[in-house]
Amino acid sequence: DMILISYLLSETRGKWDTFLQNIVLHAKPGTLFYFAEPTPWQLFRVCEMFSFEKEGGDQCKYGGKKNEFTGKIEFIWVDSSMHHPNLQGLDRRLGPAVLLGIKR
C-alpha cells in the first residue's frame, strides 16, 4: 500500500494530528508514505510524532515526546536536502519539502 499526502498538512493548519495518527494506526506494516509540503515545518512535526529514536538509522531525528506512535515509521528525505544531511533540519528547500516513510 502507498499513502500520498501532498499539501494536506499545510492546508489544514495544524488540525491533522488525529487524522494522520488514525491513518498510521490502520496502515499495514510495509505501507509507504509520501509527504510533500511547501515548507518542511509540518514534516518536522510528522517526524516528531512517528520517527524511530535510534541513532544512525532514521534521517528524522527530532526530539519529540514518546507516545504509542513513536517508532512506527522510518523516514528518509527525498527533496533537495537528500544528499546533504546537514541541511535536513533547516526550514528551506529548493522546491517543496518531500519525505518518504515506511511503516514498521
N, C-alpha and C positions, 0 to 999 in steps of 0.2 A: 504494500500500500504506500501511497505518497500523498502528503497533505501540503498544498501550496497556499501560502499566506503572503499576500502582496498588498502593502499599504493599508491593510486592515487595522493594524495596531495603531498607526498614526491617526487614522480617521476616527477611531472610536475613543480617542482622547483618554487613555488610561482606564477604560471600563472593560478591559478584555481579560483580566487575570482569571476569573472564574471560568469564562468561556474556554480559554486556552487550557486550563487545568483539566477540564472535562474532556477535551479532545485528546490530550495526552493520556489521561486515565483509561479511556476506552480504545486507544490505538493498540494494535498488536505489536509485540516485540519485532523489531526489524523495520517498522514503519519509518519512511524517510520524511523529514520535514524540511521544507524550503521556505525561508523567510526573506522577503525583500521589502525594505522600508527606505524612505527618502534620507533619513539620518539614522545613525546606529543606536541612539539612546534607548529606543524601545527594545532593541535586540540585546542590549546590555541587561535590561530587566529580565528578558527571557532567559538569559544565561544565569542570572541570579536565582531564578525560580527552579530551573531544571538541570543545571550543569553538574557534572561529576566534580568531586573535590579531590581528585588525585593530581599529583604533580607530574607534569610532563606529557600526559596523555591527551587531555582536552585543551583546546585553544581558548576556551571561555573560562578564565579563572577570575571570577569576580566574587567578592565576599558577601554572599547573602546569608540569611539565616537558614539553618537546616529545617526541612519540613518533609512531609511524606512524598514530595515530588523531587527532592534533591537526588541527583544521580540518575534520573530517568532518561535523559537524552545526552548523547555525546555530540559535540559540535565541532565544526570547522568553518572558518571564514572563507568565503569564495568570492569576495569582492576585490577591490584594488589593494586591500591590505593582505591578501592571501599569502604572499611570499615575503611579507615584512612584519613579523610578529611584534616588533617594537611599535608599529603603527596601529595595531588592532584595538588598543584601548582608547584611541583618540576619537573625537566626535566628528571627524571629517573623512570623507571618502571621495574618490573620483567616480561619480555616479552614485547609485543607491548602495546602501549597506545590504549585503547579502550573506546569510548564514544558512548552512546546511546542517541538519542533525539527524541522528538515527536513535530510535527508542531502543533501550536495552531491556 
